Amino acid sequence: MQPTTSFGTFLVTFLSASMAAGSAIPYMAPQPGSFEIKRAANNGFTGRNGALALARAYAKYGVPVTDTLLEAVETLKSAHLIKRSSGNVTATPDGDDLEYLVPVQIGTPPQTLNLDFDTGSSDLWVFSSETDTSSSQGHSVYSPSKSTSAQKLDGATWSITYGDQSSSSGDVYTDVVTLGSLTVKSQAVESAQQVSAQFAQGNNDGLLGLAFSSINTVKPTQQKTWFDNISGSLDSPLFVADLRHETPGSYIFGTIPSDASNVLYAPVDNSQGFWQFSTSSDIGGSFSAIADTGTTLLLASDDLVSAYYKNVQGAREDQQQGGYVFDCSTTLPDFTFTVGDGKITVPGSLINYGQASGSECFGGIQSSGGLPFAIFGDIALKAAYVVFDSGNTQVGWAQKK
């Protein structure tokens, strides 16, 4: 495949819509050492762009993004104009289920920025008063000079570069960071000085990484994630992703909700900094997978993907549309994978990601592009309560009914 570097010029331009409104989830009363961050449905949602979701994942993990895939993104962009709205103290879906933004308070007095929760990375970086104004236009920015608790980390720098060479970089401060009911008083906040086009054109004000601190990019001394800093104050050092399809969901810190019964656990291999675990399926054998809230689709080996769509009448791989497509009237089979001694099933209805061209729809299971692991993004995560348990270095899945 021939890579291209043009992806960054428009990637996040389209990350600006949400799932349709749905029924509310029950309220969880705040408890010492645990709290819930609710998501909010975005009434401005107009459609999903499967090719964009795939291209975004490829860029994140260093898989070449082809010109053909970019053309598919453009085609679907024309068909689905995407708009965005935001919620109130909620995690707001942004851009075709691509990002989940959470209002986070930074500094004294608090400055509120909408950050992307990402279990596939470990930096807390933000647009700031140090970012060039042409790049920060339209974003809320963190201003260290307006915070009485901000302290610059002398000599500390950070830099993130994705597979398409889009990047962000800058210097580092420590400051008060509050999420929900808990506060870290001296959290590393990575202030962006340089931001590439894909970030500048997006709607999020930065990113809050929830992978392991070992892949934090601050130099010369790596910094801990917000979760690693707060985990000792939680009732249990874990958080739960309760993501939903076309209804609100939430992130829960410090406790497992009572609805998450019969949790299946698998040990995590965090040697690469990810929430990576061993699994298997009847159609794909045994393989490793990463649980990643920052990826939309379920990406797997070519053999597994091909085996899945062999069971879908009329399904075909169409490079002009970005991946596997099928007639939208088709009822898709479920996808089942193992976790520990049990199994989790992703309903076929979740695997129908959205309309592609004409009467065809884009599949939520697509090729991982040769990566040595599968990526279980939101398509898979929505099927279960997913427990990210750092205390026991394990990931848990509890099937949703």
C-alpha positions in Angstrom: 0.0 0.0 0.0 1.2 3.5 -0.7 0.9 5.8 2.3 -0.2 9.4 2.1 0.5 12.3 4.3 -2.7 14.3 3.3 -4.9 12.5 5.9 -4.0 15.0 8.7 -5.4 17.9 6.8 -9.0 16.9 7.2 -9.2 13.9 9.7 -10.8 15.6 12.6 -12.8 18.1 10.5 -15.4 15.4 10.3 -15.2 14.3 14.0 -18.2 16.3 14.9 -21.4 14.3 15.4 -23.0 12.0 17.8 -25.4 9.1 18.4 -29.1 9.8 18.3 -30.9 10.5 21.5 -32.1 7.5 23.6 -33.3 6.6 27.0 -31.4 7.8 30.1 -29.5 5.4 32.2 -30.2 5.2 36.0 -28.4 7.7 38.1 -25.6 6.4 40.4 -25.4 8.4 43.7 -21.9 9.7 44.3 -19.9 7.7 46.8 -16.5 8.4 48.5 -13.9 7.1 46.2 -16.2 6.4 43.2 -18.0 8.5 40.6 -19.7 8.3 37.3 -19.2 10.5 34.2 -22.3 10.3 32.0 -22.4 10.7 28.3 -24.9 12.8 26.5 -26.6 12.1 23.2 -26.0 14.7 20.5 -29.2 15.8 18.7 -27.1 17.1 15.8 -26.0 13.7 14.7 -26.6 13.1 11.0 -24.6 10.1 9.9 -21.6 7.9 10.3 -18.5 7.7 8.1 -17.1 4.2 8.3 -14.1 5.0 6.0 -13.1 7.8 8.3 -13.3 5.6 11.3 -11.0 3.1 9.7 -8.6 5.7 8.5 -8.4 7.3 11.9 -7.6 4.0 13.5 -4.9 3.3 10.9 -3.3 6.7 11.5 -3.3 6.2 15.3 -1.5 2.8 15.1 0.9 3.6 12.2 -0.9 1.6 9.4 -0.5 3.3 6.0 -3.6 5.2 4.9 -4.0 4.8 1.2 -5.3 7.4 -1.3 -8.2 5.1 -2.1 -9.3 5.1 1.5 -9.0 8.9 1.6 -11.2 9.1 -1.5 -13.7 6.9 0.3 -13.7 9.3 3.2 -14.4 12.2 0.9 -17.2 10.4 -0.8 -19.0 9.6 2.4 -18.3 13.1 3.7 -20.3 14.5 0.8 -23.2 12.1 1.6 -23.3 12.7 5.3 -22.8 16.3 6.5 -21.7 16.1 10.1 -22.6 18.6 12.8 -21.8 18.7 16.6 -23.3 19.8 19.8 -22.1 19.5 23.4 -23.5 18.3 26.7 -23.5 19.5 30.3 -21.0 17.8 32.6 -21.2 14.7 30.4 -19.1 12.7 28.1 -20.3 13.8 24.7 -20.0 11.6 21.7 -18.1 13.6 19.0 -17.9 12.6 15.3 -19.7 9.3 14.4 -18.9 7.6 17.7 -15.2 8.5 17.1 -14.5 10.4 20.3 -16.1 10.8 23.8 -15.5 14.3 25.2 -15.6 15.0 28.9 -15.5 18.4 30.5 -12.4 18.5 32.6 -11.5 21.3 35.1 -7.8 22.4 35.0 -6.2 25.0 37.2 -7.2 27.5 39.9 -9.7 28.9 39.3 -10.9 26.0 37.1 -10.6 26.3 33.4 -13.0 23.8 31.6 -11.8 22.0 28.5 -13.5 19.1 26.6 -11.1 16.2 26.4 -11.2 12.9 24.6 -11.0 9.8 26.8 -8.6 7.3 25.2 -7.6 4.0 26.7 -5.1 3.6 23.8 -2.7 6.5 24.9 -1.2 7.9 28.0 -0.9 11.7 27.7 -3.0 14.5 29.0 -2.4 17.2 26.5 -4.4 20.3 25.8 -4.7 23.3 23.5 -3.3 26.2 25.4 -2.5 29.9 25.4 0.9 28.8 24.0 -0.7 27.2 20.9 -0.6 29.3 17.7 -3.9 31.2 17.5 -4.5 30.0 14.0 -4.5 26.4 15.3 -6.4 27.0 18.5 -9.2 29.0 17.0 -12.5 27.4 18.0 -11.0 25.6 20.9 -11.2 26.2 24.7 -7.6 26.7 25.8 -5.7 26.2 29.0 -3.9 29.3 30.2 -1.2 28.5 32.7 -0.7 32.2 33.5 -4.3 32.4 34.7 -3.9 29.5 37.1 -2.4 30.3 40.5 -1.6 26.5 41.0 0.3 26.1 37.7 4.0 25.2 37.9 6.2 24.7 34.9 8.2 21.5 34.7 11.6 23.0 33.7 13.1 21.2 30.7 10.1 18.9 30.2 8.8 18.4 26.7 6.4 16.1 25.0 5.6 15.0 21.4 3.0 12.7 19.8 3.2 11.7 16.2 0.7 9.4 14.5 1.1 7.1 11.6 0.2 9.8 9.0 2.9 12.1 10.6 0.2 14.4 12.1 1.5 15.5 15.5 1.3 17.8 18.5 4.1 18.8 20.9 5.0 21.4 23.6 6.0 21.9 27.2 4.7 20.7 30.5 3.1 22.1 33.6 1.7 20.6 36.8 -1.7 21.8 37.9 -4.9 20.9 39.6 -7.0 18.6 37.4 -10.6 17.6 38.5 -12.8 15.0 36.9 -16.1 14.2 38.4 -15.8 14.4 42.2 -12.0 13.7 42.5 -9.0 15.9 42.1 -5.3 15.4 41.4 -3.5 18.4 42.8 -0.3 18.1 40.8 -1.1 16.5 37.5 1.2 16.8 34.5 -0.7 18.9 31.9 1.0 18.9 28.5 0.6 22.3 26.9 0.5 22.2 23.1 2.8 24.7 21.3 2.7 23.0 17.9 -0.5 21.3 16.6 -0.9 19.7 13.2 -4.0 20.3 11.0 -5.9 17.2 12.0 -6.0 18.3 15.7 -6.5 22.0 14.9 -9.6 21.2 12.8 -11.2 19.0 15.4 -13.6 19.9 18.1 -11.9 18.4 21.1 -9.6 20.6 23.3 -7.1 17.8 23.9 -6.9 14.3 25.1 -6.9 12.4 28.4 -5.1 9.1 28.1 -6.1 6.1 30.1 -3.6 3.5 29.0 -0.6 2.7 31.2 1.8 5.5 32.2 4.7 3.6 30.6 3.9 5.0 27.2 3.5 8.6 28.3 5.6 10.8 26.0 7.0 13.4 28.4 10.8 13.6 28.4 13.2 13.5 30.1 11.0 12.0 32.9 7.7 10.2 32.0 4.6 11.4 33.9 1.8 9.5 35.4 -1.7 9.5 33.8 -4.6 11.1 35.7 -6.0 7.7 36.5 -2.7 6.4 37.9 -2.5 9.4 40.1 -6.0 9.1 41.4 -6.3 5.3 41.6 -5.1 5.2 45.2 -8.0 7.5 46.3 -10.6 5.2 44.6 -12.6 2.5 46.4 -11.0 0.1 43.9 -8.2 1.0 41.4 -10.3 0.5 38.3 -12.7 2.2 35.9 -15.6 0.8 33.8 -16.5 1.8 30.3 -20.3 1.6 29.9 -20.6 2.6 26.2 -23.9 2.4 24.5 -25.4 2.3 21.0 -27.8 5.1 20.3 -28.4 5.7 24.0 -26.3 7.5 26.6 -23.6 5.6 28.4 -20.9 6.5 31.0 -17.5 6.0 32.5 -17.5 4.8 36.1 -14.4 5.2 38.3 -13.7 3.2 41.5 -16.5 0.7 41.4 -18.2 -1.8 39.2 -22.0 -1.1 38.7 -24.4 -3.6 40.0 -25.8 -4.3 36.5 -22.4 -5.6 35.5 -23.0 -9.2 36.7 -20.9 -12.3 35.8 -17.7 -10.3 34.9 -15.2 -12.4 32.9 -11.6 -11.5 33.5 -8.4 -12.0 31.4 -4.9 -11.0 32.4 -3.5 -7.9 30.8 -0.1 -7.8 29.0 0.8 -4.2 29.6 4.4 -4.5 28.2 3.5 -2.2 25.4 1.4 0.1 27.6 -2.0 -1.0 26.3 -4.9 -2.9 27.8 -3.9 -6.0 25.8 -5.3 -9.5 26.5 -5.4 -12.9 24.9 -8.6 -14.1 23.3 -10.0 -16.4 20.6 -13.0 -16.9 18.3 -14.5 -19.8 16.4 -13.6 -18.1 13.1 -10.3 -16.5 14.0 -8.4 -18.8 16.3 -6.3 -17.4 19.2 -5.0 -13.8 19.0 -4.2 -10.8 21.1 -6.5 -7.8 21.3 -6.4 -4.2 22.8 -9.5 -2.7 24.5 -9.4 0.9 23.1 -12.1 3.5 23.7 -10.3 5.8 21.3 -11.1 3.5 18.3 -14.5 3.1 16.8 -14.4 -0.1 14.9 -13.4 -3.7 15.7 -10.2 -4.4 13.7 -8.8 -7.9 13.3 -6.7 -10.1 11.0 -7.6 -10.4 7.3 -8.3 -14.1 7.9 -10.8 -13.4 10.7 -12.5 -10.6 8.8 -12.8 -12.6 5.7 -14.2 -15.6 7.6 -16.8 -13.3 9.3 -18.1 -11.8 6.0 -18.3 -15.3 4.3 -21.4 -15.7 6.5 -22.9 -12.5 5.3 -24.8 -12.9 2.0 -23.7 -10.5 -0.7 -20.9 -8.9 1.5 -17.9 -7.7 -0.4 -14.7 -5.8 0.1 -15.0 -2.6 -1.8 -11.9 -0.3 -1.7 -13.9 2.5 -3.2 -16.0 2.5 -0.1 -13.2 1.9 2.3 -13.8 -1.8 3.4 -16.4 -4.5 3.7 -19.9 -3.5 2.8 -23.2 -5.3 2.4 -26.8 -4.6 1.7 -28.3 -2.6 4.6 -31.3 -5.0 4.8 -29.0 -7.9 5.7 -29.2 -9.3 9.2 -25.6 -9.7 10.3 -24.4 -12.7 12.4 -23.1 -12.1 15.9 -19.4 -12.1 16.7 -18.3 -14.1 19.8 -14.9 -14.0 21.5 -13.5 -15.5 24.6 -12.5 -13.7 27.9 -10.9 -16.0 30.4 -13.1 -19.1 30.7 -16.2 -17.5 29.2 -17.4 -15.8 26.1 -18.7 -12.4 25.1 -21.0 -11.8 22.1 -21.1 -8.7 20.0 -24.6 -8.6 18.5 -24.8 -8.4 14.7 -26.9 -5.2 15.0 -23.8 -3.4 16.5 -21.6 -4.6 13.6 -23.8 -2.8 11.1 -21.9 0.5 11.6 -23.7 2.8 9.2 -24.7 3.5 5.7 -22.0 3.6 3.0 -23.2 4.3 -0.6 -26.6 3.8 -1.9 -28.3 0.8 -0.2 -25.1 -0.6 1.2 -23.8 -0.4 4.7 -20.3 -0.3 6.2 -19.2 -3.2 8.4 -18.0 -2.5 12.0 -15.5 -5.3 11.6 -12.6 -4.4 9.3 -9.0 -5.4 8.6 -6.4 -4.3 11.2 -4.0 -3.6 8.3 -1.4 -6.2 9.4 -1.1 -5.1 13.1 0.2 -7.8 15.4 -3.0 -7.5 17.5 -6.7 -6.9 17.1 -8.2 -3.6 18.3 -11.5 -3.9 20.1 -13.0 -0.4 19.7 -16.4 0.8 20.5 -18.2 -1.8 18.2 -17.0 -4.4 20.7 -17.0 -2.3 23.9 -20.7 -1.4 23.6 -21.6 -5.1 23.9 -20.4 -5.2 27.5 -19.4 -3.4 30.7 -15.7 -3.3 30.3 -13.6 -3.2 33.5 -10.1 -1.7 33.3 -8.6 -3.0 36.5 -5.1 -1.7 37.1 -4.9 -3.1 40.6 -5.1 -6.7 39.4 -3.6 -5.9 35.9 -6.7 -7.4 34.2 -9.5 -6.5 31.9 -13.1 -7.6 32.6 -16.1 -8.0 30.3 -19.7 -8.4 31.5 -22.2 -9.1 28.8 -25.0 -6.6 28.5 -28.5 -8.1 28.2 
